[in-house]
Amino acid sequence: MFNRIKSVIVKFAVLVAVVVANANLDAASIFIIYEPELPR
């Protein structure tokens, strides 16, 4: 029972990590795209 709960937690953690990584990549790409527009 505990192993099943642990595997669910691990899967959820991996899913969250993937979502966060994708969000960070999107934010970084947006910043790189618009960075030249920022005032120096």
C-alpha positions as CSV (number, residue, x, y, z in Angstrom):
1,M,0.0,0.0,0.0
2,F,2.7,2.4,1.0
3,N,4.7,1.6,-2.2
4,R,1.7,2.4,-4.3
5,I,1.2,5.8,-2.6
6,K,4.9,6.5,-3.0
7,S,4.8,5.7,-6.7
8,V,1.8,8.1,-7.1
9,I,3.7,10.8,-5.3
10,V,6.8,10.3,-7.5
11,K,4.7,10.4,-10.7
12,F,3.0,13.6,-9.5
13,A,6.4,15.1,-8.6
14,V,7.7,14.3,-12.0
15,L,4.7,15.8,-13.7
16,V,5.0,19.0,-11.6
17,A,8.7,19.1,-12.4
18,V,8.0,18.8,-16.2
19,V,5.3,21.5,-16.0
20,V,7.6,23.9,-14.1
21,A,10.5,23.2,-16.5
22,N,8.3,23.9,-19.5
23,A,7.0,27.2,-17.8
24,N,10.6,28.2,-17.1
25,L,11.7,27.5,-20.7
26,D,8.7,29.5,-22.0
27,A,9.5,32.4,-19.7
28,A,13.2,32.3,-20.7
29,S,12.4,32.2,-24.4
30,I,9.9,35.1,-24.1
31,F,12.5,37.1,-22.2
32,I,15.2,36.3,-24.8
33,I,12.7,37.3,-27.6
34,Y,11.8,40.6,-25.9
35,E,15.1,41.4,-24.2
36,P,16.4,43.7,-27.0
37,E,13.2,45.8,-26.6
38,L,14.1,46.5,-22.9
39,P,15.7,49.9,-22.2
40,R,19.4,49.7,-21.4
